[in-house]
């Protein structure tokens, strides 16, 4: 996992030795091609001359002709494979292509307009009612005097260790520390702040009798004692709601990948892990039934991973149950779905992105605020849903275009190879040879901001998956390519105008 994170960080660097691509491509293009194509609609079938005369009264007894209807939509079908031998892009970089192409079977590519919305207290309460037994008591989580004292003790321990390290000349002792200088005055000020918090904090959390899930506190976690003797918590924010069974505080999904990594590095949380015995197929059956019951029938599985549900109470995690955590996304009308959590590669550095934001998006670029993906996360065990969260909900406002015109595939191929090529090689690698391979193209939906609006387009994009010998041995890479719970190196291409989509900054 940390190896993959390090690779992804490398991919986001902009370096001087990048070869100039044969054709330039643009990130977040602002030339209105998207808007022009979206506004274009199929031309209605025109009536014949005889039909015109029939409708103007030359034959009043003739049957009325039907109103002209829109022309049939033309499917846009792309090849099923794309293969190219390795091509040399510089003295130290080659790119080969051996890619399956995943696309819609009907060849039609609709675009929807959506808008983010807030979750009301009524909606959060309704969801809690559907998932939990009747409550008897509630208390809203807030730190007690003992909680703040524990936090203060941890801070003081870490601060004293850092002060001693600084006094010793910052030796390399294998501990990952923030390099920022810490002073005794800062430590004293923080301790004073803790003491003031302790003075104001309650001795213990006081409970209140309740009979339902109304009265949830915004931006807080409300904890409940249940009629069946259990406990649960509900966390509610404007764009997020989470229901955690068996938790007196917010539930935390701890994935197997976390466990494997922390086990390797000897971290304490690895000791909490308990192996999951439930079969994934059985978990999917329960998931399908529960989503239908809750009214989320238009959401489909994005990924699934074995996980444990932990209750974070009293300053530490407690094991609750183990099962399968499914991440779900909305199905926009039959697009093939991204069945892996991908990490978009950008050849632009963070500095370059901020510069574009500050200069107002000159030189044809248009940068907007970050996109939040609508997502449902559900942990299923043998007893059903144990954790459920819904984040960044959207309303579907309208179908903007029944099947927008996409770029020819020859353009897609050129843009894809150029986009991948400018990410490599890196200056720090010197003369190291890098052999990359594009191994999959997925034509699916991606969220883009509508210009000068808070609305979104859910529209077609190409996700180009690639990897290479910079990462791991081929046998390991082949396994990782099919692992839906690993991040993958990709570039995301707007299928309408060919611009590169940056998944943090939108269109």
C-alpha positions as CSV (number, residue, x, y, z in Angstrom):
1,X,0.0,0.0,0.0
2,X,2.7,2.5,1.0
3,X,4.6,1.5,-2.2
4,X,1.5,2.4,-4.3
5,X,1.2,5.7,-2.4
6,X,4.8,6.5,-3.1
7,X,4.3,5.8,-6.8
8,X,1.2,7.9,-7.0
9,X,3.1,10.8,-5.4
10,X,5.8,10.5,-7.9
11,X,3.3,10.6,-10.7
12,X,2.0,14.0,-9.6
13,X,5.4,15.7,-10.0
14,X,6.2,18.0,-12.9
15,X,9.7,17.7,-14.0
16,X,11.9,19.5,-16.6
17,X,13.0,16.5,-18.5
18,X,9.6,15.5,-19.8
19,X,9.7,14.9,-23.5
20,X,7.5,17.3,-25.6
21,X,4.5,15.3,-26.9
22,X,3.9,15.1,-30.6
23,X,0.5,16.8,-30.0
24,X,-0.2,19.0,-27.0
25,X,-3.2,18.1,-24.8
26,X,-5.0,20.4,-22.4
27,X,-6.2,19.9,-18.9
28,X,-9.7,21.3,-18.3
29,X,-10.2,22.9,-21.7
30,X,-12.4,26.0,-21.7
31,X,-13.4,26.4,-25.4
32,X,-17.1,25.4,-25.0
33,X,-16.8,22.3,-27.1
34,X,-18.7,20.4,-24.4
35,X,-21.5,22.9,-24.2
36,X,-21.9,23.1,-28.0
37,X,-22.1,19.3,-28.3
38,X,-24.5,19.0,-25.4
39,X,-26.8,21.6,-26.9
40,X,-26.9,19.8,-30.2
41,X,-29.9,17.5,-30.5
42,X,-31.0,14.9,-33.2
43,X,-32.8,16.6,-36.1
44,X,-36.5,15.7,-36.1
45,X,-37.8,13.7,-39.1
46,X,-39.3,16.2,-41.6
47,X,-42.8,15.6,-43.1
48,X,-43.0,14.9,-46.8
49,X,-44.8,17.4,-49.2
50,X,-47.9,15.1,-49.4
51,X,-48.0,15.0,-45.6
52,X,-47.9,18.8,-45.5
53,X,-50.8,19.1,-47.9
54,X,-52.8,16.5,-46.0
55,X,-52.4,18.5,-42.8
56,X,-53.4,21.9,-44.4
57,X,-56.9,20.7,-45.3
58,X,-56.7,19.5,-49.0
59,X,-58.2,16.3,-47.8
60,X,-60.1,16.9,-44.5
61,X,-61.2,13.3,-44.3
62,X,-57.6,11.9,-44.4
63,X,-56.3,10.4,-41.2
64,X,-54.1,12.8,-39.2
65,X,-50.4,12.1,-39.5
66,X,-48.4,11.6,-36.4
67,X,-46.2,14.5,-35.2
68,X,-42.6,14.3,-36.6
69,X,-40.4,12.4,-34.2
70,X,-36.7,12.7,-33.5
71,X,-34.3,10.8,-35.7
72,X,-33.1,7.5,-34.4
73,X,-29.9,7.9,-32.3
74,X,-26.8,6.6,-34.0
75,X,-24.8,4.2,-31.9
76,X,-21.1,5.0,-31.4
77,X,-19.2,1.7,-31.4
78,X,-15.5,1.5,-30.7
79,X,-13.1,-1.4,-31.2
80,X,-12.9,-4.1,-28.6
81,X,-9.1,-4.1,-28.5
82,X,-6.3,-1.7,-29.0
83,X,-2.8,-3.2,-29.6
84,X,0.4,-1.4,-30.5
85,X,4.0,-2.5,-30.2
86,X,6.3,-0.6,-27.9
87,X,7.0,3.0,-29.2
88,X,10.0,4.9,-28.1
89,X,9.1,8.3,-26.7
90,X,12.5,9.3,-25.5
91,X,15.9,7.8,-24.9
92,X,14.6,6.1,-21.7
93,X,10.8,5.8,-22.2
94,X,8.7,3.4,-24.3
95,X,4.9,2.9,-24.3
96,X,3.2,-0.3,-25.6
97,X,-0.6,-0.9,-25.8
98,X,-2.3,-4.2,-25.2
99,X,-5.7,-3.0,-24.0
100,X,-9.2,-4.3,-23.7
101,X,-11.8,-1.6,-24.4
102,X,-14.9,-1.6,-22.2
103,X,-17.9,0.4,-23.5
104,X,-21.7,0.5,-23.5
105,X,-23.2,-2.4,-25.5
106,X,-25.8,-0.1,-27.1
107,X,-23.3,2.6,-28.2
108,X,-25.4,5.4,-26.7
109,X,-23.8,8.0,-24.4
110,X,-26.4,10.1,-22.5
111,X,-25.5,13.1,-20.3
112,X,-27.3,14.1,-17.1
113,X,-27.3,17.3,-15.2
114,X,-27.2,16.9,-11.4
115,X,-27.0,19.1,-8.4
116,X,-25.6,18.5,-4.9
117,X,-28.0,18.7,-2.0
118,X,-27.9,18.7,1.7
119,X,-29.2,15.9,4.0
120,X,-32.0,17.1,6.2
121,X,-32.4,16.0,9.8
122,X,-35.6,14.3,8.8
123,X,-33.8,12.2,6.1
124,X,-31.1,11.2,8.6
125,X,-33.7,10.3,11.2
126,X,-35.6,8.2,8.6
127,X,-32.5,6.3,7.6
128,X,-31.6,5.6,11.3
129,X,-35.2,4.4,11.9
130,X,-34.9,2.0,9.0
131,X,-31.6,0.5,10.1
132,X,-31.9,0.5,14.0
133,X,-34.1,-0.9,16.7
134,X,-36.1,1.6,18.7
135,X,-34.0,3.8,20.9
136,X,-34.5,4.4,24.7
137,X,-31.7,6.9,25.5
138,X,-29.5,9.3,23.6
139,X,-26.4,11.3,24.5
140,X,-24.4,13.5,22.1
141,X,-20.7,12.8,22.1
142,X,-18.6,15.5,23.6
143,X,-15.3,15.2,25.4
144,X,-15.5,14.6,29.2
145,X,-12.9,15.8,31.6
146,X,-11.2,12.4,31.5
147,X,-11.2,12.4,27.7
148,X,-9.4,15.8,27.5
149,X,-7.0,14.7,30.2
150,X,-6.0,11.6,28.2
151,X,-5.6,13.8,25.1
152,X,-3.4,16.2,27.1
153,X,-1.2,13.4,28.4
154,X,-0.6,12.1,24.8
155,X,0.2,15.6,23.6
156,X,2.7,16.2,26.5
157,X,4.4,12.8,25.9
158,X,4.9,13.6,22.2
159,X,5.9,17.2,22.8
160,X,8.5,16.3,25.4
161,X,10.0,13.6,23.1
162,X,10.3,16.2,20.3
163,X,11.9,18.8,22.5
164,X,14.4,16.2,23.7
165,X,15.1,15.2,20.0
166,X,15.6,18.8,19.1
167,X,18.0,19.4,22.0
168,X,20.0,16.3,20.9
169,X,20.5,17.8,17.4
170,X,17.7,16.0,15.6
171,X,19.4,12.6,15.3
172,X,18.1,10.0,12.8
173,X,16.3,7.7,15.3
174,X,13.9,6.1,12.9
175,X,10.9,8.1,14.2
176,X,8.7,10.0,11.6
177,X,8.5,13.5,13.1
178,X,7.3,16.9,11.8
179,X,10.4,19.0,11.1
180,X,8.7,22.2,12.4
181,X,10.5,23.6,15.4
182,X,8.6,23.3,18.7
183,X,9.3,25.6,21.6
184,X,8.6,25.2,25.3
185,X,6.4,28.4,25.2
186,X,4.2,26.7,22.6
187,X,3.9,23.6,24.7
188,X,3.0,25.7,27.8
189,X,0.3,27.6,25.8
190,X,-1.2,24.3,24.6
191,X,-1.3,22.9,28.1
192,X,-3.0,26.0,29.3
193,X,-5.7,25.6,26.6
194,X,-6.2,22.0,27.6
195,X,-6.7,23.1,31.3
196,X,-9.3,25.6,30.2
197,X,-11.2,22.9,28.2
198,X,-11.1,20.5,31.2
199,X,-12.6,23.2,33.4
200,X,-15.6,23.6,31.1
201,X,-16.1,19.9,30.2
202,X,-18.7,17.7,31.9
203,X,-17.7,15.0,34.4
204,X,-19.6,12.4,32.4
205,X,-22.0,12.2,29.5
206,X,-25.6,12.7,30.6
207,X,-28.3,10.6,28.8
208,X,-31.8,11.7,27.8
209,X,-34.8,9.4,27.4
210,X,-36.0,9.2,23.7
211,X,-38.5,7.1,21.7
212,X,-37.3,7.9,18.2
213,X,-34.4,9.3,16.2
214,X,-35.6,12.9,15.8
215,X,-33.5,15.7,17.3
216,X,-30.1,14.7,15.8
217,X,-27.4,17.3,16.3
218,X,-25.8,18.8,13.2
219,X,-22.1,18.1,12.9
220,X,-22.2,15.8,15.9
221,X,-22.4,12.1,16.6
222,X,-25.5,11.1,18.6
223,X,-25.2,7.9,20.5
224,X,-28.2,5.7,21.5
225,X,-29.0,2.9,23.9
226,X,-31.5,0.6,22.1
227,X,-34.6,-1.2,23.3
228,X,-33.0,-4.6,22.6
229,X,-30.0,-3.8,24.9
230,X,-27.7,-2.8,22.0
231,X,-26.0,0.5,21.2
232,X,-25.7,2.6,18.0
233,X,-24.6,6.0,16.8
234,X,-25.7,8.4,14.1
235,X,-23.4,11.0,12.6
236,X,-25.1,13.8,10.7
237,X,-23.6,16.6,8.7
238,X,-25.1,18.6,5.8
239,X,-23.6,16.3,3.1
240,X,-23.0,13.1,5.1
241,X,-24.9,10.7,7.3
242,X,-23.6,7.5,8.9
243,X,-25.3,4.9,11.0
244,X,-23.1,2.6,13.1
245,X,-24.5,-0.4,14.9
246,X,-22.8,-1.6,18.1
247,X,-20.9,1.7,18.4
248,X,-21.2,4.2,21.2
249,X,-19.3,6.6,19.0
250,X,-18.6,7.0,15.3
251,X,-18.0,3.6,13.5
252,X,-14.7,3.1,11.6
253,X,-14.3,0.7,8.8
254,X,-10.8,-0.9,9.0
255,X,-10.0,-2.7,5.7
256,X,-7.9,-5.8,5.3
257,X,-5.4,-3.8,3.3
258,X,-4.9,-1.5,6.4
259,X,-4.4,-4.6,8.5
260,X,-1.8,-6.2,6.2
261,X,0.2,-2.9,6.1
262,X,0.1,-2.3,9.8
263,X,0.8,-5.9,10.6
264,X,4.0,-5.6,8.4
265,X,5.0,-2.4,10.1
266,X,4.1,-3.6,13.6
267,X,1.4,-1.0,14.3
268,X,-1.0,-1.6,17.2
269,X,-4.2,-1.6,15.1
270,X,-3.1,-4.8,13.4
271,X,-3.7,-6.6,16.7
272,X,-7.5,-5.7,16.5
273,X,-8.0,-7.5,13.3
274,X,-10.3,-10.6,13.1
275,X,-10.5,-12.6,10.0
276,X,-13.8,-12.4,8.0
277,X,-15.5,-15.7,7.5
278,X,-18.5,-14.6,5.5
279,X,-18.6,-15.4,1.8
280,X,-18.8,-12.4,-0.5
281,X,-21.5,-13.8,-2.7
282,X,-23.8,-14.2,0.4
283,X,-22.9,-10.6,1.5
284,X,-23.9,-9.3,-2.0
285,X,-27.3,-11.0,-1.7
286,X,-28.0,-9.3,1.6
287,X,-26.8,-6.0,0.2
288,X,-29.1,-6.2,-2.8
289,X,-32.1,-6.9,-0.6
290,X,-31.3,-4.1,1.8
291,X,-30.7,-1.5,-0.9
292,X,-34.1,-2.3,-2.3
293,X,-35.6,-1.9,1.1
294,X,-33.9,1.4,1.7
295,X,-34.8,2.8,-1.8
296,X,-31.3,2.9,-3.3
297,X,-32.0,0.6,-6.2
298,X,-30.1,2.8,-8.7
299,X,-26.7,2.3,-6.9
300,X,-24.3,-0.4,-7.9
301,X,-21.1,-1.9,-6.5
302,X,-17.9,0.1,-7.1
303,X,-15.6,-2.1,-4.9
304,X,-15.7,-4.6,-2.1
305,X,-13.2,-5.5,0.6
306,X,-13.0,-7.5,3.8
307,X,-13.2,-5.2,6.8
308,X,-13.7,-4.9,10.5
309,X,-16.1,-2.4,12.1
310,X,-14.4,-0.6,15.0
311,X,-16.0,1.6,17.7
312,X,-13.8,4.7,18.5
313,X,-14.7,5.3,22.1
314,X,-12.6,6.5,25.0
315,X,-9.7,7.5,22.9
316,X,-9.1,4.1,21.3
317,X,-10.7,1.6,18.9
318,X,-12.8,-1.4,19.9
319,X,-13.6,-4.4,17.6
320,X,-17.4,-4.7,16.9
321,X,-17.8,-7.1,13.9
322,X,-16.2,-8.2,10.7
323,X,-17.7,-8.5,7.2
324,X,-17.6,-7.1,3.7
325,X,-17.6,-3.3,3.0
326,X,-19.2,-2.4,-0.3
327,X,-18.7,1.0,-1.9
328,X,-21.6,1.9,-4.2
329,X,-22.0,4.6,-6.8
330,X,-25.1,5.7,-8.8
331,X,-25.7,3.9,-12.1
332,X,-26.3,6.6,-14.8
333,X,-28.2,4.6,-17.3
334,X,-26.2,1.6,-18.2
335,X,-22.6,2.9,-18.5
336,X,-19.9,0.3,-17.7
337,X,-18.7,1.1,-14.2
338,X,-15.4,1.7,-12.6
339,X,-15.0,-1.4,-10.6
340,X,-11.7,-0.2,-9.0
341,X,-10.9,2.9,-7.0
342,X,-8.7,4.7,-9.4
343,X,-6.2,7.5,-8.8
344,X,-6.0,10.0,-11.6
345,X,-2.5,11.0,-12.7
346,X,-1.8,14.6,-13.4
347,X,1.4,15.9,-15.1
348,X,0.7,19.2,-13.4
349,X,2.4,20.0,-10.0
350,X,0.4,21.4,-7.1
351,X,2.2,24.7,-7.7
352,X,1.1,24.8,-11.3
353,X,-2.5,24.1,-10.3
354,X,-2.6,26.8,-7.7
355,X,-1.0,29.2,-10.2
356,X,-3.8,28.5,-12.7
357,X,-6.4,29.1,-9.9
358,X,-4.9,32.4,-9.0
359,X,-4.6,33.8,-12.5
360,X,-8.2,33.2,-13.2
361,X,-7.7,30.3,-15.6
362,X,-5.8,32.0,-18.5
363,X,-4.4,30.3,-21.6
364,X,-7.6,28.2,-22.2
365,X,-7.7,26.5,-18.8
366,X,-10.8,26.5,-16.6
367,X,-10.4,25.3,-13.0
368,X,-13.3,24.9,-10.6
369,X,-13.8,23.8,-7.0
370,X,-13.2,20.1,-6.2
371,X,-15.7,17.4,-7.0
372,X,-17.2,15.3,-4.3
373,X,-18.3,11.9,-5.4
374,X,-21.7,10.7,-4.4
375,X,-21.1,7.4,-2.6
376,X,-22.7,4.9,-0.3
377,X,-20.5,2.7,2.0
378,X,-22.1,-0.4,3.6
379,X,-20.6,-3.1,5.9
380,X,-22.5,-6.4,5.8
381,X,-22.0,-9.3,8.2
382,X,-24.2,-12.4,8.8
383,X,-26.8,-10.3,10.5
384,X,-27.2,-7.7,7.8
385,X,-26.1,-4.0,7.6
386,X,-23.8,-3.0,10.5
387,X,-22.6,0.3,9.1
388,X,-24.2,2.5,6.5
389,X,-23.0,5.9,5.2
390,X,-24.2,8.2,2.5
391,X,-22.0,11.1,1.3
392,X,-22.4,14.0,-1.1
393,X,-25.9,13.2,-2.4
394,X,-27.1,14.6,-5.7
395,X,-30.4,15.2,-7.3
396,X,-30.7,14.3,-11.0
397,X,-32.2,17.4,-12.6
398,X,-32.5,16.5,-16.3
399,X,-31.3,14.4,-19.2
400,X,-29.3,17.0,-21.2
401,X,-28.5,14.9,-24.2
402,X,-29.7,11.4,-25.1
403,X,-26.3,10.5,-26.7
404,X,-23.7,13.2,-27.0
405,X,-21.2,13.1,-29.9
406,X,-17.9,11.6,-28.8
407,X,-14.4,12.1,-30.2
408,X,-13.2,9.7,-32.9
409,X,-11.2,6.8,-31.5
410,X,-8.0,7.8,-33.4
411,X,-8.1,11.1,-31.4
412,X,-8.6,9.2,-28.2
413,X,-5.6,7.0,-28.9
414,X,-3.3,10.0,-29.6
415,X,-4.4,11.9,-26.5
416,X,-4.1,8.8,-24.3
417,X,-0.5,8.0,-25.3
418,X,0.6,11.7,-25.0
419,X,-1.0,12.0,-21.6
420,X,0.8,8.9,-20.3
421,X,4.1,9.9,-21.9
422,X,4.4,13.3,-20.3
423,X,4.3,11.7,-16.8
424,X,7.6,10.0,-17.4
425,X,10.6,9.7,-16.9
426,X,11.5,11.5,-13.8
427,X,14.6,13.6,-13.4
428,X,15.6,11.8,-10.2
429,X,15.8,8.5,-12.1
430,X,18.6,9.6,-14.3
431,X,19.2,7.1,-17.2
432,X,16.8,4.5,-15.8
433,X,14.8,2.8,-18.5
434,X,11.0,3.0,-18.2
435,X,8.7,0.7,-20.1
436,X,5.0,1.5,-19.8
437,X,2.0,-0.4,-21.0
438,X,-1.6,0.8,-21.5
439,X,-3.6,-2.3,-20.5
440,X,-7.3,-1.2,-20.3
441,X,-9.7,1.6,-21.5
442,X,-13.0,2.1,-19.8
443,X,-15.6,4.4,-21.3
444,X,-17.8,5.3,-18.4
445,X,-19.2,8.4,-16.6
446,X,-17.4,11.1,-14.8
447,X,-18.6,14.1,-12.9
448,X,-17.7,17.6,-14.3
449,X,-18.8,21.0,-13.1
450,X,-21.1,23.0,-15.3
451,X,-19.4,26.3,-16.1
452,X,-20.5,29.2,-13.9
453,X,-22.8,26.9,-11.9
454,X,-23.0,24.7,-8.9
455,X,-24.5,22.0,-11.0
456,X,-22.7,19.0,-12.5
457,X,-22.6,17.0,-15.8
458,X,-22.5,13.2,-15.5
459,X,-21.0,12.6,-18.8
460,X,-18.8,10.1,-20.7
461,X,-15.1,9.9,-20.2
462,X,-12.2,7.5,-21.1
463,X,-10.3,6.1,-18.1
464,X,-6.9,4.9,-19.4
465,X,-5.3,2.3,-17.1
466,X,-1.5,1.9,-17.4
467,X,1.5,0.6,-15.5
468,X,5.1,-0.5,-16.1
469,X,8.3,-1.9,-15.0
470,X,8.8,1.1,-12.7
471,X,6.3,-0.5,-10.3
472,X,6.7,-4.3,-9.7
473,X,7.4,-7.6,-11.5
474,X,5.0,-8.5,-14.3
475,X,3.4,-11.4,-12.4
476,X,2.5,-9.2,-9.5
477,X,1.3,-6.4,-11.8
478,X,-1.0,-8.8,-13.6
479,X,-2.7,-9.8,-10.2
480,X,-2.9,-6.1,-9.2
481,X,-4.6,-5.1,-12.4
482,X,-7.6,-7.2,-11.5
483,X,-7.7,-6.2,-7.8
484,X,-10.7,-3.9,-7.3
485,X,-9.4,-2.7,-4.0
486,X,-6.0,-1.3,-5.2
487,X,-5.4,2.1,-6.6
488,X,-4.4,2.1,-10.3
489,X,-2.4,4.5,-12.4
490,X,-4.8,6.2,-14.9
491,X,-5.4,9.3,-16.9
492,X,-9.0,10.5,-17.3
493,X,-10.0,11.9,-20.7
494,X,-13.1,13.9,-21.5
495,X,-14.7,11.7,-24.2
496,X,-16.4,14.8,-25.7
497,X,-13.6,17.4,-26.1
498,X,-10.5,15.4,-25.4
499,X,-9.3,17.5,-22.4
500,X,-7.6,15.8,-19.4
501,X,-9.9,15.7,-16.4
502,X,-8.3,16.5,-13.0
503,X,-10.5,14.7,-10.5
504,X,-9.7,17.3,-7.7
505,X,-10.5,20.4,-9.7
506,X,-13.3,19.4,-12.1
507,X,-13.9,20.7,-15.6
